[in-house]
């Protein structure tokens, strides 16, 4: 990992998916250009959103209908992976550089702070392993890969995705805290697995407790100092000036569904 021992800790932020993804892409670009130190941040999504992996172009037509009805936003991530419903979850983001080894080794080096942080809260996590249906499942939390963290019953608590630009890595991931069962079933057509956390808190209190524990774990795991620094007015101007990543149109979705029917994929 980078030799820079001073990281920027950006205060937790609730915002739309478009804004959150613009921030992550801006931090990646700035760090790659040597204009920004490594960074850690945590955030939540408002309104609820489905984030699509960068290469995910086959998605259910029902997602477009939900978006048109105002139930969710659709937004594209700069990272790979499958669709994630962001409602009642907490997202983490790390931008850093200098990690050696394979892609999965980089995942696991970054994810160590998640394991240690949740352990301090009384929850043991381990890495998942992708099932045969992963590539055809539009739901990120429907399967677990070696980059994801699961509970003792193998249900996924944290799904992560990564993007590399040269020596620079952006990794972010969603932690399921209190998902809405009705919305989850509307999006994925299946019941959500209840999340059993060893913390008797809900809402903002729960988010604050988790953020504090994970921040301490990141500082210890990475051996760095965290300097809290909100975005300046000029930084916000640069962030919000970025174009939004393209989302498939309803016609594209229907065309993709037709192709899926032809090749037997779902």
C-alpha positions in Angstrom: 0.0 0.0 0.0 1.1 3.6 -0.5 3.8 4.9 1.8 1.8 8.0 2.5 1.0 7.8 6.3 -1.6 10.6 6.2 -5.0 9.8 4.8 -8.0 12.0 4.3 -11.1 11.0 6.2 -14.1 12.5 4.6 -17.1 13.0 7.0 -20.1 10.7 6.4 -22.4 12.0 3.7 -26.0 11.3 2.7 -26.7 12.1 -0.9 -28.1 10.8 -4.2 -26.4 8.0 -6.0 -25.2 10.4 -8.8 -23.4 12.5 -6.3 -21.9 9.6 -4.4 -20.5 8.0 -7.6 -19.2 11.4 -8.8 -17.3 11.8 -5.5 -15.7 8.3 -5.8 -14.7 8.9 -9.4 -13.2 12.3 -8.6 -11.2 10.9 -5.6 -9.8 8.2 -7.8 -8.8 10.6 -10.5 -7.2 13.1 -8.1 -5.2 10.4 -6.3 -4.0 8.9 -9.6 -2.8 12.3 -10.7 -0.9 12.8 -7.4 -3.2 15.7 -6.3 -4.9 13.9 -3.4 -3.8 11.7 -0.6 -5.3 8.2 0.0 -8.8 8.6 1.3 -11.5 6.8 3.3 -15.1 7.7 3.5 -18.5 6.3 4.5 -21.8 7.3 3.0 -25.5 6.5 2.6 -27.9 7.0 -0.3 -31.0 9.2 -0.5 -33.2 8.5 -2.3 -32.9 4.7 -2.5 -30.9 3.6 -5.6 -29.9 0.6 -7.6 -26.3 0.9 -8.5 -25.2 -1.0 -11.7 -21.8 -2.5 -12.3 -19.8 -0.6 -14.9 -20.2 -3.6 -17.4 -23.7 -4.5 -16.3 -25.9 -3.9 -19.4 -28.4 -6.7 -18.9 -30.9 -5.7 -16.2 -34.5 -6.5 -15.5 -37.1 -4.2 -17.2 -38.8 -4.0 -13.8 -35.9 -1.8 -12.6 -36.7 0.8 -15.2 -40.4 0.7 -14.1 -39.4 1.2 -10.5 -37.2 4.1 -11.4 -39.9 5.7 -13.6 -42.3 5.4 -10.6 -39.9 7.2 -8.4 -39.3 4.2 -6.1 -35.5 4.1 -6.8 -32.8 5.9 -8.7 -30.7 4.0 -11.2 -27.0 4.9 -11.2 -23.9 3.3 -12.7 -20.8 2.6 -10.6 -17.3 3.1 -12.0 -16.5 -0.4 -10.6 -17.6 -3.9 -11.8 -20.0 -6.3 -10.2 -23.8 -6.7 -10.2 -26.8 -4.6 -9.1 -26.9 -3.4 -5.5 -30.0 -1.9 -3.8 -28.9 1.0 -1.6 -31.5 1.4 1.1 -30.8 0.8 4.7 -27.2 0.1 4.0 -23.8 1.8 4.6 -21.2 2.2 1.9 -17.5 2.4 2.5 -14.9 3.7 0.0 -11.1 3.5 -0.1 -8.8 5.1 -2.7 -5.2 4.2 -2.4 -2.2 3.0 -4.4 0.9 0.9 -4.2 -0.8 -2.5 -3.5 1.1 -5.5 -4.9 -0.1 -8.9 -5.8 -3.2 -10.2 -7.5 -6.6 -8.5 -7.6 -8.0 -10.7 -4.9 -5.0 -10.1 -2.7 -5.6 -6.3 -3.1 -9.3 -6.9 -2.1 -8.3 -8.8 1.0 -5.6 -6.3 2.0 -8.2 -3.6 2.0 -11.0 -5.7 3.5 -8.9 -6.5 6.5 -10.1 -3.3 8.2 -13.7 -4.4 7.7 -13.1 -7.8 9.3 -11.3 -6.3 12.3 -13.8 -3.5 12.7 -16.8 -5.8 12.7 -15.0 -8.2 15.0 -14.7 -5.3 17.5 -18.5 -5.0 17.3 -18.9 -8.7 18.0 -19.4 -10.1 14.5 -17.1 -12.5 12.7 -16.9 -12.4 8.9 -15.1 -14.6 6.4 -14.7 -14.5 2.6 -17.3 -16.0 0.3 -16.9 -18.1 -2.8 -18.8 -17.6 -6.0 -21.5 -20.1 -7.0 -22.1 -21.2 -10.5 -24.9 -18.7 -11.0 -23.0 -15.6 -10.1 -22.4 -14.3 -13.6 -26.1 -14.5 -14.5 -27.5 -13.1 -11.2 -28.3 -9.4 -11.4 -28.4 -9.2 -7.6 -24.9 -8.6 -6.1 -26.1 -9.9 -2.7 -27.6 -13.1 -4.4 -24.1 -14.7 -4.4 -20.8 -14.2 -2.7 -17.3 -14.1 -4.3 -13.8 -14.3 -2.7 -14.0 -10.5 -2.5 -17.1 -10.5 -0.4 -17.6 -10.9 3.4 -20.2 -13.3 4.7 -21.6 -14.3 8.1 -21.4 -17.8 9.7 -24.5 -18.9 7.8 -22.8 -17.8 4.5 -25.3 -14.9 4.0 -23.5 -11.8 2.6 -23.0 -8.8 4.8 -20.6 -6.8 2.7 -20.3 -6.8 -1.1 -17.3 -5.0 -2.6 -16.2 -3.9 -6.0 -12.9 -2.5 -7.3 -11.5 -0.4 -10.1 -7.8 0.0 -11.0 -6.2 2.8 -12.9 -2.5 2.0 -13.2 -1.2 1.8 -9.6 -4.3 3.4 -8.1 -7.2 1.5 -6.7 -10.8 2.5 -5.9 -12.6 0.0 -3.8 -16.1 0.5 -2.4 -18.7 -1.7 -0.9 -22.2 -1.9 0.6 -22.9 -3.2 4.1 -26.4 -4.4 4.8 -27.7 -2.9 8.0 -31.5 -2.6 7.9 -32.8 -3.4 4.4 -36.5 -2.8 3.6 -38.0 -6.2 2.9 -40.8 -4.9 0.7 -38.5 -2.8 -1.6 -36.0 -5.6 -1.8 -38.6 -8.0 -3.0 -39.9 -5.5 -5.5 -36.4 -5.1 -7.0 -35.1 -8.7 -6.9 -38.3 -10.7 -6.7 -37.2 -12.7 -3.7 -37.3 -12.3 0.1 -34.4 -10.5 1.8 -32.4 -12.5 4.3 -32.7 -10.8 7.7 -29.5 -9.2 9.0 -28.7 -10.2 12.5 -26.4 -7.7 14.1 -25.0 -7.9 17.6 -25.8 -4.2 18.1 -29.1 -2.9 19.7 -29.2 0.3 17.7 -31.0 1.4 14.6 -30.9 4.3 12.1 -28.3 7.0 12.5 -27.1 5.6 15.9 -26.2 2.3 14.3 -24.5 4.0 11.3 -22.4 6.2 13.7 -21.3 3.2 15.8 -20.3 1.2 12.7 -18.4 4.1 11.1 -16.5 4.8 14.3 -15.4 1.2 14.7 -14.4 0.8 11.1 -12.5 4.1 11.1 -10.4 3.0 14.1 -9.8 -0.4 12.4 -8.7 1.3 9.2 -6.2 3.5 11.0 -4.8 0.4 12.8 -4.8 -1.9 9.8 -3.2 0.5 7.4 -0.9 2.1 10.0 -1.9 5.6 9.1 -3.2 8.8 10.6 -6.7 10.0 9.5 -7.2 13.7 9.0 -10.9 14.6 9.0 -11.5 17.1 6.1 -14.9 17.9 4.4 -15.0 18.9 0.8 -14.3 22.5 0.0 -16.5 24.7 -2.2 -14.0 24.4 -5.1 -13.8 20.6 -4.7 -17.6 20.4 -4.8 -17.6 22.4 -8.0 -15.2 19.9 -9.7 -17.1 16.9 -8.4 -20.5 18.0 -9.6 -19.2 19.1 -13.0 -18.4 15.5 -14.0 -20.7 13.8 -16.5 -22.9 11.0 -15.1 -22.1 7.5 -16.3 -24.7 6.2 -18.9 -27.6 4.1 -17.8 -29.3 1.7 -20.3 -32.5 3.2 -21.8 -35.8 1.2 -21.6 -35.3 0.2 -25.3 -31.8 -1.1 -24.5 -33.2 -3.1 -21.6 -35.9 -4.8 -23.7 -33.3 -5.6 -26.4 -31.0 -7.1 -23.8 -33.9 -9.2 -22.5 -34.6 -10.5 -26.0 -30.9 -11.5 -26.3 -31.1 -13.3 -23.0 -34.1 -15.2 -24.1 -32.2 -16.2 -27.3 -29.1 -17.5 -25.5 -30.8 -18.9 -22.4 -29.2 -16.6 -19.9 -31.0 -15.0 -17.1 
